[in-house]
Amino acid sequence: MAKKLTRRSFLECALAGGAAAGTANLTIMRDAFAQASGPIVIGHHCDLTGVISSWGVWHDRCARAAVDIINQGGGIAGRKVELATEDTESNPASGARKLRNLIQRANAEFIIGSVHSGVMLAAIPIASELKTIYFSNGEATEATGSKGTRYSFRTGTDTYSIAAASMPWCVENFGKTWSIIYADYAWGQSTNQESRHFIEKAGGKILNSIAVPLDTKDFVPYLAQISADTEVLLPAFIGSLSLGFYTQAKSMGLDKKMKMFSSSASIESIAPDDIQGAAEGVYFFENFPRMLTSKNDEYHKEFNKRLNIDDVDARQIGGTAVMDKSHCWQAWEDIFALKQAIEKSGYKTRKDVEGVIRVLEGMEMKNSLGHPQGDKMIRKEDHAGIMDCYISRVVNGKLTLQKKVSKEDLLKNMPVRHNLSAMPV
């Protein structure tokens, strides 16, 4: 357990690198921004409405809270941070238009990106054209893979790293015959592709790979395609699709016939207690464990406190909404990563963006209030987030830790496949 930290010492740790953070009174610091260069505008490409809005609201809260903390400590390199937010509507076409608004009209110099993989992949070519760093929060691996550029980064995991971290252990412990059933769009397709690779690499076999349209209400025709010989089923859905899948799969008794393993995306913004046991016994990969007991330190506690969520279900205190905790932490940490890179590179204006890119490539971040998910790095070659990961199981309605996968073990399992750092700026 980490030692008890005061609010002041939290800010000092979070804002390490800001020369005045440990010495000046925070009340004074709020008015002490160096105004010669004006504020730094960070854009938030946020999914506030549409299919993934139950996640977007938490990304918005995380980004705003991070900016507030940074400004309380004197901003970035003595400059106040302004957050400009545009709603992607969880739609790639709308998201593309909104990104241009952020960069060309709101003058955003850096972008905290969408968690919707389709929006994210539509955004990267535009951000790259406009020479603007874009932090991807969606999990389709292409953003830091085949469709990545010098401008695309992520602090979290993607479908490649999730499969690399989890499949070897899952195949060994759950069984070798698998079926995959997934939402038929960028994230689901990427999950299917990467999971298949690592299941087969671990000696497993894919019996079925079933794509489900995004407007599906009746899962029975798709569930009926799952082979009776399946030992492990990997579902990849979000939001209402997840609810439909788990409730209908349980009604058909699939949970009694096979084990289930999925990414945290399939349970995000959903408390297992709220779906009458439909996810009981299911294993989930977690980026940032929902329960405090799975990563019990003062930074995790303070993150929960500042976002006004409980320590068990990540549920809003005084409300019913559940945070998409395994994803929205990136909207917080991306901003602190930018602070570190901007200050280290000496960035002043857009013409200095290459210096920020070079600092981000290979940059290490330490467990802190600024990085409450834990120690991590951005791998130089492919700009992928490398961090400790978690596998949990729903036990008596709660996500309960089963295994922690260290960032060192993750690195061993996911060789570099794309060298974005060799691309031009």
Secondary structure, DSSP 8 states (H G I E B T S, - for coil): ------HHHHHHHHTTT-TTTTTS-HHHHTT----TT--EEEEEEE--SSTTHHHHHHHHHHHHHHHHHHHHTT-BTTB-EEEEEEE-TT-HHHHHHHHHIIIIIS--SEEE--SSHHHHHHHHHHHHHTT-EEE--S--GGGGTTT--TTEE-SS--HHHHHHHHHHHHHHHH-SEEEEEEESSHHHHHHHHHHHHHHHHTT-EEEEEEEE-TT----HHHHTTS-TT-SEEEEE--HHHHHHHHHHHHHTTHHHHSEEEEEGGGTTT--GGGGTTTTTT-EEEESS-SSGGGS-SHHHHHHHHHTTB-SSS-BBTTS--B--HHHHHHHHHHHHHHHHHHHHHT--SGGGHHHHHHHHTT-EE-SSSSSTT-SEEE-TTT--EEE-EEEEEEETTEEEEEEEE-HHHHHHH------GGGS--
